Amino acid sequence: MKETNKYQAIIYCRVSSVKQVSEGHGLGSQETRCREYAAHKRYDVVQVYRDEGVSGGLIDRPGMQEMLSFLRKHRKRQQHVVIIDDISRLARGLEAHLQLRAAISEAGGKLESPSIEFGEDSDSILVENLLASVSQHQRQKNGEQTRNRMRARVMNGYWVFAPPVGYRFENVNGHGSMLVRDEPIASIVAEALEGFASGRFDTQAEVKRFLESFPEFPKNRAGEVRNQQATDMLTRVLYAGYIEMPDWGIRLQPAKHEPLISFATYQAIQERLNGSPKVPTRKDISEDFPLRGFVTCGHCGTPLTACWSKGRSTVYPYYLCPKRGCEAYGKSVRRETMHGEFEARLSELQPSKNVFLMARELLREHWEDGQTASQARSQSLESQLRKIERQVDHFLDRIAETDSPALIASYENRIRSLEEQKALLGEKLRNRGQARGSFETALRTALQFLGNPQNLWLSDRLEDKRMVLKLAFATRLPYVRNQGFRTAIPTLPFKVLGGLRGSDFAMASPAGFEPATLRLGI
């Protein structure tokens, strides 16, 4: 008669990473070995529980909790053997091992393994605890080695964590896995960051809405960009081509990957974030009413609102003053009327051909003078860099000589400030070392805008229209119903062009003179 065993078996397997599966040390290989052991012991395997991607230092694991629930449910009817491939599969920490061992025993399970014999005598318990301690040491040592390797790579200028939006990892010859631009998202991120630094976007909310306007930009399930994601982007020095890890003792230093923005742009962003808060731009400023919020009531100075008014068969767009008590309150102005008058006012900023060419030549002379002074400026920057490096070394020596936490913190803050100055000066020096290109190439876009700002206003993008308002006018535009726009204050470039008018100044013809400027190489 065949001998039977009174025990039924449960197999428990665990891996801490997906990599173990790909290297052949995964759940499948553990289960195979445990089944072989069960067959040898003539156990009937009734359940297999698995935990994948769970650290051995944790106690609360989904697979383990399911197994304990099963043991408690069947403890009165049948005693079960819990088979593990190795003691490290149960836990890789002495405290976690002892707690799980006790929990299995309390639930009615008997722990066994093909690698170790669990016993209740003092010698067996000693061996078991020693092996659990060794497993814990290995886990801690692996963690230390991994952290040290990651820190060393960061010190060499390489990012080792999840890539920020706009970058992806790619194996590059001579560098290994490093961050590279992830287009077209990288260009979208760069435009958003530069737009906030320049004032094109007044608030983080505007940056968020700009990012959401691109279908290819990653969003959450609701189709939105989280506010925190926009904040993280604006505060990441990684986008400027620098790495800083204070928790690892790594000060601000250049990174190997290509930056999306300059360090000067990054600093401008931080200054805006740390400055006085601005009132968020209204969400209802849409493509339908680009002047909303920028044009004010000529009677009370309140920014005009806008709405669609329903007629008999269709709806009509209007601007109107929302302030009660104002003589213009509730009196609407047709959108077509206001936009037409605004475009006429915008055309007044367009200089005549002679004035524009005069301004162009003045800018060229200034450009050439800058080229001559560039070498002297580079020498000055190099001298400032050497001075900052000496100051950093001085504060590092002071940190090594003091035991005062307050002084150490003060010195570290000072070093952080010096490192930022050093990064900014280094960036300026590198930019001066690059070819500046021709005058026409460098200032083409600016000259085209100054020559005919109305072209940008006629763009289909709301961002372009709002940019015209900020670049062309220094203040909001007051508007009086039935009279039109009052005197507007232009920005400095248009003031300069106005100052050059003299006797040769004349309004440009409706056709403009842009084709002529293009023939001149602009």
C-alpha positions in Angstrom: 0.0 0.0 0.0 1.4 3.5 -1.0 2.3 5.7 1.9 0.7 9.1 2.0 1.7 12.3 3.8 -0.8 14.1 6.0 0.5 17.6 4.9 -0.7 19.8 2.0 1.8 22.3 0.8 1.7 26.0 -0.1 4.5 27.6 -2.2 5.5 31.2 -1.5 7.8 33.0 -4.1 9.1 36.6 -4.0 11.3 38.7 -6.2 12.2 42.4 -5.5 12.6 43.5 -9.2 11.5 42.6 -12.7 15.2 42.3 -13.6 15.5 39.1 -11.5 12.8 37.5 -13.8 14.8 38.4 -17.0 18.0 37.0 -15.4 16.4 33.6 -14.6 16.1 34.1 -10.9 12.4 34.9 -11.0 9.2 33.5 -9.7 9.1 30.6 -12.1 12.5 29.1 -11.1 11.6 29.4 -7.4 8.3 27.6 -7.9 10.0 24.8 -9.9 12.5 24.2 -7.1 9.8 24.3 -4.5 7.6 21.8 -6.4 10.5 19.5 -6.8 11.0 19.6 -3.0 7.3 19.0 -2.4 7.3 16.0 -4.7 10.3 14.6 -2.9 8.5 15.0 0.4 5.2 13.7 -1.1 3.3 16.9 -0.3 0.3 17.9 -2.3 0.7 21.5 -3.6 -2.6 23.2 -3.3 -1.8 26.9 -3.6 1.1 29.1 -4.9 1.4 32.7 -3.8 3.7 35.3 -5.4 5.0 38.8 -4.6 6.7 40.5 -7.5 8.6 43.8 -7.1 8.4 43.7 -3.3 11.4 44.4 -1.1 12.5 41.7 1.3 12.6 44.3 4.1 8.8 44.8 3.9 6.3 42.8 5.9 3.0 44.0 4.4 2.9 42.3 1.0 -0.2 41.3 -1.0 0.8 37.7 -1.7 2.0 37.1 1.8 -1.3 38.5 3.3 -3.4 36.3 1.0 -1.4 33.3 2.0 -1.8 34.0 5.7 -5.6 34.5 5.2 -5.7 31.1 3.5 -3.8 29.4 6.4 -6.1 30.9 9.0 -9.2 29.9 7.1 -8.1 26.2 6.8 -6.1 25.7 10.0 -8.8 23.7 11.8 -9.3 21.2 8.9 -5.7 20.8 7.6 -2.2 21.7 8.6 -0.2 23.2 5.7 3.5 23.3 4.9 4.8 26.6 3.6 7.7 26.0 1.2 10.1 28.8 0.3 13.1 28.4 -2.1 15.5 30.2 0.2 15.4 32.0 3.5 16.0 35.3 1.6 12.7 34.8 -0.3 10.8 35.1 3.0 12.6 38.2 4.1 15.9 40.0 3.8 15.9 41.5 7.3 16.1 39.9 10.7 13.1 41.8 12.1 10.9 41.1 9.1 11.9 37.4 9.1 11.0 36.9 12.8 7.7 38.6 12.4 6.7 36.7 9.3 8.0 33.4 10.8 5.7 34.0 13.8 2.8 35.0 11.7 3.0 31.8 9.6 3.3 29.7 12.7 0.3 31.4 14.4 -1.8 30.9 11.2 -1.1 27.2 11.4 1.7 26.9 8.8 4.9 25.0 9.0 7.9 26.6 7.3 10.2 24.4 5.2 12.8 25.0 2.5 15.1 22.9 0.3 17.9 25.2 1.3 17.7 25.1 5.1 16.1 22.9 7.8 13.9 24.9 10.2 13.9 23.5 13.7 12.7 24.6 17.1 15.9 23.7 19.0 18.4 26.4 20.0 21.1 25.4 17.5 18.6 25.5 14.5 17.2 28.8 15.6 20.7 30.2 15.9 21.6 29.1 12.4 18.3 30.4 11.1 18.8 33.8 12.7 22.4 34.0 11.4 21.2 33.3 7.9 18.5 35.9 8.2 21.1 38.4 9.5 23.4 37.6 6.6 20.5 38.1 4.1 19.8 41.5 5.7 23.5 42.4 5.4 23.5 41.5 1.7 20.4 43.6 1.1 21.9 46.6 2.9 25.2 46.1 1.1 23.5 45.9 -2.2 21.6 49.1 -1.4 24.8 50.9 -0.4 26.6 49.7 -3.6 23.8 50.8 -5.8 23.5 54.2 -4.1 27.3 54.7 -4.3 27.3 53.8 -8.0 24.4 56.1 -8.7 26.0 59.0 -6.7 29.3 58.5 -8.6 27.5 58.7 -11.9 25.6 61.8 -10.8 29.0 63.4 -9.8 30.1 62.7 -13.4 27.2 64.7 -14.7 24.7 62.0 -15.6 21.1 61.8 -14.4 20.2 58.4 -12.9 16.5 58.7 -12.0 13.3 58.7 -14.1 13.7 61.2 -17.0 11.8 64.4 -16.6 9.2 65.3 -19.3 11.0 66.4 -22.4 13.9 64.0 -22.1 14.3 60.2 -22.6 17.2 57.8 -21.9 19.3 56.6 -24.8 22.5 54.7 -25.1 25.2 57.1 -26.4 28.6 56.0 -27.5 31.1 56.9 -24.8 28.5 57.9 -22.2 26.2 54.9 -21.7 22.6 55.6 -20.9 22.1 59.4 -20.7 19.3 61.9 -21.2 18.6 63.1 -24.7 15.9 65.5 -26.0 12.5 63.8 -26.5 11.0 65.7 -29.5 8.5 67.3 -30.0 7.9 67.5 -26.3 11.4 68.9 -25.6 10.7 72.0 -27.8 7.2 72.4 -26.1 8.8 72.4 -22.6 11.6 74.8 -23.8 9.0 77.3 -25.2 6.9 77.1 -22.0 10.0 77.8 -19.7 11.3 80.6 -21.9 7.8 82.1 -22.1 7.4 82.2 -18.3 10.9 83.7 -17.9 10.2 86.4 -20.4 6.8 87.3 -19.1 4.9 85.9 -22.0 3.1 83.7 -19.4 2.3 85.7 -16.3 1.4 82.7 -14.1 2.0 79.0 -13.7 -1.7 78.5 -14.7 -0.9 80.1 -18.1 2.0 77.7 -18.5 -0.3 74.8 -17.6 -2.9 75.8 -20.2 -0.2 76.3 -22.8 1.1 72.7 -22.3 -2.4 71.4 -22.4 -2.9 73.0 -25.9 -0.5 70.4 -27.4 -2.1 67.0 -28.0 1.3 65.3 -27.9 2.2 66.6 -24.4 1.6 63.9 -21.8 -1.5 64.5 -19.6 -3.4 62.6 -16.9 -6.5 60.6 -17.4 -8.6 63.7 -17.3 -6.7 65.1 -20.2 -5.0 67.8 -18.0 -1.5 68.8 -16.9 -1.3 68.7 -13.1 -0.5 72.0 -11.4 2.4 70.2 -9.5 3.8 69.0 -12.8 4.0 72.6 -14.1 5.6 73.7 -10.9 8.2 70.9 -11.0 9.1 71.9 -14.6 9.7 75.5 -13.6 11.9 74.6 -10.7 14.1 71.9 -12.3 17.6 73.0 -12.8 18.1 69.9 -14.9 16.5 71.7 -17.8 19.3 74.3 -17.7 21.9 71.5 -18.1 22.9 71.3 -14.4 22.6 68.7 -11.6 22.3 69.3 -7.9 21.7 66.6 -5.2 22.0 68.2 -1.7 21.0 65.0 0.0 24.0 63.3 -1.6 26.3 66.2 -1.0 26.5 67.1 -4.7 26.6 70.8 -5.3 25.4 72.5 -8.4 27.5 71.3 -11.4 27.3 71.0 -15.2 25.5 67.9 -16.5 26.4 66.0 -19.7 23.0 66.2 -21.3 21.9 68.9 -23.7 20.0 71.7 -21.9 16.6 72.9 -23.0 17.1 76.4 -21.7 20.0 78.6 -20.5 21.0 78.9 -16.9 20.2 82.6 -17.2 16.6 81.7 -18.2 16.4 79.3 -15.2 17.5 82.1 -12.9 14.9 84.4 -14.4 12.2 81.8 -13.7 13.2 81.4 -10.1 13.2 85.2 -9.6 9.7 85.4 -11.0 8.5 82.5 -8.8 10.0 84.0 -5.7 8.8 87.5 -6.5 5.4 89.0 -5.7 2.5 86.8 -6.7 0.5 87.8 -9.7 -3.3 87.6 -10.2 -4.0 84.5 -12.4 -5.1 85.1 -15.9 -8.7 84.4 -16.4 -9.5 81.1 -18.1 -12.3 82.8 -20.2 -9.8 84.9 -22.2 -10.2 82.9 -25.3 -9.6 83.2 -29.1 -13.0 84.9 -29.4 -12.0 87.9 -27.2 -8.2 88.4 -27.3 -8.5 92.0 -26.0 -10.4 91.0 -22.9 -8.6 92.1 -19.8 -6.2 94.3 -21.7 -8.5 97.0 -22.9 -10.0 99.2 -20.1 -13.1 101.4 -19.8 -12.1 104.9 -20.7 -14.5 106.3 -18.1 -13.7 104.2 -14.9 -10.5 102.3 -15.9 -12.1 98.9 -15.3 -10.9 96.1 -17.6 -13.6 95.4 -20.2 -15.4 92.0 -20.1 -16.9 90.3 -23.1 -19.8 88.0 -24.0 -21.9 86.5 -26.7 -25.3 88.1 -27.1 -28.2 86.1 -28.6 -30.1 87.6 -31.5 -33.1 86.4 -33.3 -31.2 83.8 -35.4 -27.6 83.9 -34.2 -25.3 85.2 -31.5 -23.1 88.3 -31.6 -19.8 89.1 -29.8 -19.5 92.2 -27.7 -17.1 93.9 -25.3 -18.6 95.9 -22.3 -17.8 97.6 -19.0 -18.8 95.4 -16.0 -18.6 98.1 -13.3 -21.9 99.2 -11.8 -22.2 103.0 -11.5 -20.0 103.7 -14.5 -21.7 105.7 -17.2 -20.7 103.0 -19.7 -21.9 100.1 -17.6 -23.7 97.5 -19.7 -23.2 99.5 -22.9 -21.7 97.1 -25.4 -19.2 97.5 -28.3 -19.3 95.1 -31.2 -16.2 93.0 -31.4 -15.6 93.8 -35.0 -15.7 97.5 -34.2 -13.2 97.3 -31.4 -10.9 94.9 -33.3 -10.9 97.1 -36.4 -10.0 100.2 -34.3 -7.3 98.3 -32.5 -5.7 97.1 -35.8 -5.8 100.7 -37.0 -4.0 101.8 -33.8 -1.5 98.9 -34.2 -0.7 100.0 -37.7 0.2 103.5 -36.4 3.2 101.8 -34.6 4.5 100.6 -38.0 7.3 103.0 -38.9 8.0 104.3 -42.4 10.6 102.6 -44.5 13.1 105.4 -44.0 12.8 105.4 -40.2 13.0 101.6 -40.1 16.2 101.5 -42.2 17.7 104.3 -40.0 17.0 102.2 -36.9 18.4 99.1 -38.6 21.7 100.9 -39.3 21.9 102.1 -35.7 21.4 98.6 -34.5 24.1 97.3 -36.8 26.6 99.9 -35.5 25.7 98.8 -31.9 26.2 95.1 -33.0 29.6 95.8 -34.5 30.7 97.7 -31.3 29.6 94.7 -29.3 31.8 92.4 -31.4 34.8 94.6 -30.7 34.2 94.7 -26.9 33.5 90.9 -26.7 37.1 89.8 -26.2 37.7 92.2 -23.3 34.4 91.1 -21.7 35.5 87.5 -22.0 38.7 88.2 -20.1 36.7 89.9 -17.4 34.4 86.9 -17.1 37.4 84.6 -16.7 38.8 86.7 -13.9 35.4 86.7 -12.1 35.2 82.9 -12.4 38.6 82.5 -10.9 37.7 84.8 -8.0 34.5 82.8 -7.3 36.4 79.5 -7.4 38.8 80.9 -4.7 35.8 82.0 -2.6 34.2 78.5 -2.8 37.4 76.9 -1.7 37.7 79.3 1.1 34.2 78.4 2.4 34.8 74.7 2.0 37.9 75.1 4.2 35.8 76.9 6.8 33.2 74.1 6.8 36.0 71.6 7.5 37.3 73.7 10.4 34.0 74.3 12.3 31.6 72.1 14.2 28.8 74.6 14.5 25.7 73.5 12.5 24.5 77.1 12.1 27.8 78.2 10.6 28.0 75.1 8.4 24.4 75.9 7.1 25.4 79.5 6.5 28.6 78.5 4.6 26.7 76.0 2.5 24.1 78.6 1.5 26.9 81.0 0.6 28.5 78.2 -1.5 25.2 77.6 -3.2 24.9 81.2 -4.2 28.5 81.3 -5.5 27.9 78.1 -7.5 24.9 79.8 -9.2 27.0 82.8 -10.0 29.7 80.5 -11.3 27.2 78.7 -13.5 25.9 81.9 -14.9 29.3 83.3 -15.7 30.4 80.0 -17.2 27.4 80.0 -19.5 28.1 83.6 -20.6 31.7 82.7 -21.3 30.7 79.7 -23.4 28.2 81.7 -25.3 30.9 84.4 -26.0 33.1 81.6 -27.3 30.6 80.6 -29.9 30.2 82.4 -33.2 27.6 85.2 -32.9 26.6 84.9 -36.6 25.6 87.7 -38.8 23.6 90.7 -37.8 20.7 89.8 -40.0 20.5 86.2 -38.7 20.6 87.3 -35.0 18.0 90.0 -35.3 15.8 88.8 -38.1 12.7 88.0 -36.0 12.9 91.2 -33.9 13.2 93.4 -37.0 10.3 91.7 -38.7 8.1 92.4 -35.6 9.2 96.0 -35.3 8.7 96.5 -39.0 5.2 95.2 -39.0 3.7 94.1 -35.6 0.3 93.6 -37.2 1.5 90.4 -38.9 1.8 88.7 -35.5 -1.6 90.0 -34.4 -3.2 88.4 -37.4 -1.9 84.9 -36.3 -4.5 82.3 -35.4 -2.8 81.6 -32.1 -4.1 83.4 -29.0 -0.6 83.3 -27.5 0.7 85.3 -30.4 -2.0 87.9 -30.1 -1.4 88.3 -26.3 2.4 88.6 -27.1 1.7 91.6 -29.4 -0.2 93.3 -26.6 2.8 92.9 -24.2 5.5 93.7 -26.7 3.8 96.7 -28.3 2.1 98.5 -25.4 3.5 99.5 -22.0 0.1 99.9 -20.4 -3.4 98.8 -20.9 -5.4 100.5 -23.6 -8.3 102.8 -22.5 -11.4 102.7 -24.8 -14.4 105.0 -24.9 -17.6 103.9 -26.6 -18.3 105.8 -29.8 -15.0 107.6 -29.6 -12.4 104.7 -29.8 -9.1 104.2 -28.2 -7.4 107.0 -26.2 -3.7 107.7 -26.3 -1.7 104.5 -25.7 1.9 104.3 -24.4 4.1 102.2 -26.6 7.0 100.1 -25.4 10.5 101.3 -25.6 11.5 100.0 -29.0 8.5 101.7 -30.6 9.2 104.9 -28.6 12.8 104.9 -30.1 11.4 104.5 -33.6 9.0 107.3 -32.9 11.9 109.5 -31.8 13.7 108.9 -35.0 10.9 110.1 -37.2 12.0 113.7 -37.7 11.0 115.2 -41.0 11.3 111.9 -42.9 8.7 110.1 -40.7 5.5 109.1 -42.4 2.8 106.5 -41.8 3.4 103.3 -43.8 1.1 102.6 -46.7 -1.6 99.9 -46.2 0.6 97.5 -48.1 3.5 98.0 -45.7 7.1 97.7 -46.7 7.9 94.2 -45.5 8.8 92.9 -49.0 11.4 95.6 -49.2 13.0 94.7 -45.9 13.1 91.1 -47.0 14.9 92.1 -50.1 17.5 93.7 -47.8 18.2 90.4 -46.1 16.1 90.8 -43.0 
